[in-house]
Amino acid sequence: MMPPPRTHGFRSILCAVDFSRHSAKALRYAAALARAGGGRVTAIHAVDPLLTAAVAVGYDNRMLEDNARKDLERFVRASVRGAAAADIKSVVRVGPPGAVVVEYARRMRGVIVVMGTHGRRGAAKLFFGSTTEAVLRQLRRPVLAIPPHCCEPRAGWPGGLIVAAIDEGRHRRATLSTAARVAEAFGAWLSLAPPMPATARRGATAMILLPLPSAARLRMLRQGSAAYRCVCGARSPVLVLRTGTRLGTAILPSRAA
C-alpha cells in the first residue's frame, strides 16, 4: 500500500441524469467529488429526439427544452441537499443520451464523467440499451460509473482505499503508473488486486480502479463493453480510464517509463 498524498482539484465534473434513482445517486457522488477537489458539477439530461418529434405539433422545441431544464433543476435540488445543489449547472440537449454525453464531455477540458447505471444485461439491455456502456465504448475521458448496488458516498469520500485491477500483460507498468497517479489525485490509499470479477466483489473499498491501455477505436469498443460488465457486478464506484488521459490536474502516463 502507498499512503495518501494531497488531493488534486477536479474542476470539471459532468454527471448524466435520466431522472432515475441511479442518476440521483450519481449526482451525490459527483457533488462529493466537487467538495473534495473544489470542482463544479454540470448535470446533463438528454431529451429523446423521438419524443421531441412527437410533441413538435403542440410545442415549440425551445419550450420543450425549457420544461426539461426546469424538471432537471428540481431533480437536482431533490437529489442533492443543501447549498451544493445551487452550485450545480443544469444542461439539456436533444439527442440520444450516449451521444449527448460523449459530445458534451469532449468539449470540456480535464473533465471526469459520473454516471449511474441500471445494470441492464441480456434481453433488457438489448431492448433498452445502456447509456453507460455507450459512453465507455466511445469516450476517452475518465468515467466514474456508479453500479446499481453501490452504497451512498461515505463521509470523506473519495478518500479511503482504492483497489486497482491490474493485469499481468505487457501494459502492466503503464497501468501501475496510472493507478499510482489516480491514488495521488484522489488522496487515497492504493491496493492492487487481480482483474475483475474478483475485484468487483470488494464492497468495502472507496473506489475500484479499472485502468485501460490506450487503444484504437475498435479495441476501445471491446474495452468499453468489458468495462461495463465489470461495473454491473461491482459493489463500489468504478473509475474507468485509459492511460495517457487527463485526470484533474494530472496527466496520466501513456506508457511506463
C-alpha positions as CSV (number, residue, x, y, z in Angstrom):
1,M,0.0,0.0,0.0
2,M,1.1,3.6,-0.6
3,P,0.0,6.4,1.8
4,P,-2.5,9.1,0.6
5,P,-0.9,12.3,-0.5
6,R,-2.8,15.6,-1.0
7,T,-5.9,15.8,-3.2
8,H,-5.7,17.4,-6.6
9,G,-8.5,19.6,-8.0
10,F,-11.2,18.2,-10.3
11,R,-12.6,21.3,-11.9
12,S,-15.0,19.8,-14.5
13,I,-17.4,17.1,-13.4
14,L,-20.1,16.1,-15.8
15,C,-23.0,14.0,-14.4
16,A,-25.5,12.3,-16.7
17,V,-29.1,12.4,-15.4
18,D,-32.1,10.4,-16.6
19,F,-34.3,11.2,-13.5
20,S,-33.9,7.7,-12.1
21,R,-32.8,6.8,-8.6
22,H,-29.5,5.6,-10.1
23,S,-28.7,9.0,-11.5
24,A,-29.7,10.7,-8.2
25,K,-27.1,8.6,-6.5
26,A,-24.6,9.5,-9.2
27,L,-25.3,13.2,-8.6
28,R,-24.5,12.8,-4.9
29,Y,-21.2,11.2,-5.9
30,A,-20.5,14.0,-8.3
31,A,-21.2,16.5,-5.5
32,A,-18.9,14.7,-3.1
33,L,-16.2,14.8,-5.7
34,A,-16.7,18.5,-6.2
35,R,-16.4,19.1,-2.4
36,A,-13.2,17.1,-2.3
37,G,-11.5,19.0,-5.1
38,G,-13.2,22.3,-5.4
39,G,-14.8,21.5,-8.7
40,R,-18.0,22.4,-10.5
41,V,-20.7,19.9,-11.4
42,T,-22.7,20.1,-14.6
43,A,-25.8,17.9,-14.7
44,I,-26.8,17.0,-18.2
45,H,-30.0,15.5,-19.5
46,A,-30.8,14.3,-23.0
47,V,-34.2,14.8,-24.5
48,D,-35.2,11.9,-26.7
49,P,-35.4,13.2,-30.3
50,L,-38.4,10.8,-31.0
51,L,-40.2,12.4,-28.1
52,T,-39.3,15.9,-29.5
53,A,-40.8,14.9,-32.9
54,A,-43.9,13.5,-31.3
55,V,-44.8,16.7,-29.4
56,A,-43.5,19.2,-32.0
57,V,-47.0,19.7,-33.3
58,G,-48.2,21.1,-30.0
59,Y,-44.9,22.5,-28.5
60,D,-42.0,24.5,-29.7
61,N,-38.7,22.7,-29.3
62,R,-37.3,25.5,-27.2
63,M,-40.3,25.2,-24.9
64,L,-39.7,21.5,-24.6
65,E,-36.1,22.1,-23.6
66,D,-37.0,24.8,-21.1
67,N,-39.5,22.5,-19.4
68,A,-37.0,19.7,-19.3
69,R,-34.4,22.1,-17.8
70,K,-36.9,23.1,-15.0
71,D,-37.5,19.4,-14.3
72,L,-33.8,18.8,-14.2
73,E,-33.2,21.7,-11.7
74,R,-36.0,20.3,-9.5
75,F,-34.4,16.8,-9.7
76,V,-31.0,18.2,-8.7
77,R,-32.5,20.0,-5.7
78,A,-34.3,16.9,-4.6
79,S,-31.2,14.7,-5.0
80,V,-28.5,16.9,-3.6
81,R,-29.4,18.6,-0.4
82,G,-28.1,22.0,0.9
83,A,-26.0,24.6,-0.8
84,A,-24.3,22.1,-3.1
85,A,-27.4,21.9,-5.3
86,A,-27.3,25.6,-6.0
87,D,-23.7,25.2,-7.5
88,I,-24.7,22.5,-10.0
89,K,-25.3,23.8,-13.5
90,S,-28.2,22.1,-15.4
91,V,-27.9,21.5,-19.2
92,V,-30.4,19.9,-21.5
93,R,-29.6,18.7,-25.0
94,V,-31.7,16.9,-27.7
95,G,-30.4,13.6,-28.9
96,P,-29.6,10.0,-27.9
97,P,-28.3,10.1,-24.3
98,G,-24.9,8.4,-25.0
99,A,-24.1,10.7,-28.0
100,V,-25.2,13.8,-26.0
101,V,-22.9,12.9,-23.0
102,V,-19.9,12.0,-25.3
103,E,-20.2,15.1,-27.4
104,Y,-20.5,17.5,-24.4
105,A,-17.7,15.8,-22.5
106,R,-15.3,16.1,-25.4
107,R,-15.7,19.8,-25.4
108,M,-14.8,20.1,-21.7
109,R,-11.1,20.2,-20.6
110,G,-10.0,17.9,-17.9
111,V,-13.5,16.5,-17.4
112,I,-14.4,13.4,-15.4
113,V,-17.8,11.9,-16.2
114,V,-20.0,10.5,-13.5
115,M,-22.8,8.1,-14.4
116,G,-25.2,5.8,-12.7
117,T,-26.2,2.6,-14.4
118,H,-29.3,0.4,-14.3
119,G,-27.1,-2.6,-14.7
120,R,-29.1,-4.0,-17.6
121,R,-28.0,-7.2,-19.2
122,G,-29.3,-9.7,-21.7
123,A,-32.7,-9.0,-23.2
124,A,-33.3,-5.9,-21.1
125,K,-30.1,-4.3,-22.4
126,L,-30.8,-5.4,-25.9
127,F,-34.2,-3.7,-25.8
128,F,-33.5,-0.5,-23.8
129,G,-29.8,-0.2,-24.5
130,S,-27.2,1.1,-22.0
131,T,-26.1,4.7,-22.0
132,T,-23.2,3.9,-19.7
133,E,-21.9,1.2,-22.0
134,A,-22.2,3.5,-25.0
135,V,-20.1,6.2,-23.2
136,L,-17.5,3.7,-22.1
137,R,-17.1,2.4,-25.6
138,Q,-16.7,5.9,-27.2
139,L,-15.2,8.3,-24.7
140,R,-11.5,8.5,-23.8
141,R,-12.2,10.7,-20.8
142,P,-12.3,9.2,-17.3
143,V,-15.7,7.8,-16.4
144,L,-16.8,7.1,-12.8
145,A,-19.6,4.6,-13.1
146,I,-21.9,4.1,-10.1
147,P,-23.2,0.5,-10.0
148,P,-26.9,-0.2,-9.1
149,H,-26.0,-2.0,-5.9
150,C,-23.4,0.6,-4.8
151,C,-23.9,2.3,-1.4
152,E,-24.3,6.1,-0.9
153,P,-21.0,8.1,-0.7
154,R,-19.5,7.9,2.8
155,A,-18.2,10.9,4.7
156,G,-14.8,11.9,3.4
157,W,-15.2,10.1,0.1
158,P,-13.2,9.8,-2.3
159,G,-10.6,9.3,0.5
160,G,-10.1,5.8,1.7
161,L,-8.9,2.8,-0.2
162,I,-8.8,2.5,-4.0
163,V,-8.4,-1.1,-5.3
164,A,-6.8,-1.2,-8.8
165,A,-7.5,-4.1,-11.1
166,I,-4.1,-4.7,-12.7
167,D,-3.5,-7.3,-15.4
168,E,-0.2,-9.2,-15.9
169,G,0.0,-8.3,-19.6
170,R,2.6,-6.1,-21.4
171,H,0.8,-2.9,-20.4
172,R,1.2,-3.7,-16.7
173,R,3.9,-1.0,-16.0
174,A,1.8,1.7,-17.6
175,T,-1.4,0.8,-15.8
176,L,0.6,0.6,-12.5
177,S,1.8,4.1,-13.1
178,T,-1.7,5.3,-13.9
179,A,-3.1,3.7,-10.7
180,A,-0.4,5.5,-8.6
181,R,-1.3,8.8,-10.2
182,V,-5.0,8.2,-9.6
183,A,-4.4,7.5,-5.9
184,E,-2.4,10.7,-5.7
185,A,-5.1,12.7,-7.4
186,F,-7.8,11.4,-5.1
187,G,-5.7,11.5,-1.9
188,A,-6.4,7.8,-1.3
189,W,-4.6,4.7,-0.3
190,L,-3.8,2.3,-3.2
191,S,-4.1,-1.5,-3.2
192,L,-3.6,-3.8,-6.1
193,A,-5.8,-6.8,-6.9
194,P,-6.4,-9.3,-9.8
195,P,-8.6,-8.1,-12.6
196,M,-12.4,-8.4,-12.4
197,P,-14.6,-10.1,-11.4
198,A,-12.8,-10.8,-8.2
199,T,-12.1,-7.1,-7.6
200,A,-15.8,-6.2,-8.2
201,R,-16.9,-8.0,-5.1
202,R,-14.8,-5.8,-2.8
203,G,-17.7,-3.7,-1.5
204,A,-15.7,-2.1,1.4
205,T,-13.5,0.0,-0.9
206,A,-14.0,3.7,-1.7
207,M,-13.4,3.0,-5.3
208,I,-12.4,0.3,-7.8
209,L,-10.0,1.5,-10.5
210,L,-10.0,-0.1,-13.9
211,P,-7.1,1.3,-15.9
212,L,-7.1,0.5,-19.6
213,P,-4.2,0.9,-22.0
214,S,-4.7,3.4,-24.8
215,A,-6.3,1.8,-27.9
216,A,-7.7,2.4,-31.3
217,R,-11.4,2.7,-31.9
218,L,-12.2,-1.0,-32.5
219,R,-10.3,-2.1,-29.4
220,M,-12.0,0.8,-27.4
221,L,-15.4,-0.7,-28.2
222,R,-14.3,-4.1,-26.8
223,Q,-12.7,-2.4,-23.8
224,G,-15.9,-0.4,-23.1
225,S,-18.2,-3.5,-23.2
226,A,-15.8,-5.5,-20.9
227,A,-15.7,-2.5,-18.5
228,Y,-19.5,-2.3,-18.5
229,R,-19.8,-5.9,-17.5
230,C,-17.4,-5.3,-14.6
231,V,-19.4,-2.2,-13.5
232,C,-22.6,-4.3,-13.4
233,G,-21.1,-6.8,-11.0
234,A,-19.4,-4.2,-8.7
235,R,-20.4,-3.1,-5.2
236,S,-18.3,0.1,-5.2
237,P,-17.9,3.0,-7.7
238,V,-15.7,2.0,-10.7
239,L,-13.4,4.5,-12.3
240,V,-12.6,3.5,-15.8
241,L,-9.9,5.4,-17.6
242,R,-7.3,5.0,-20.2
243,T,-3.6,5.7,-19.9
244,G,-2.4,9.0,-21.4
245,T,-5.6,10.9,-20.5
246,R,-6.0,13.8,-18.0
247,L,-7.4,13.3,-14.6
248,G,-8.0,16.5,-12.7
249,T,-4.6,18.4,-12.7
250,A,-2.6,15.2,-13.5
251,I,-1.8,13.8,-16.9
252,L,-1.7,10.0,-16.7
253,P,1.3,8.2,-18.4
254,S,0.6,6.6,-21.7
255,R,3.4,4.1,-21.1
256,A,5.7,3.1,-18.4
257,A,9.0,5.0,-18.1
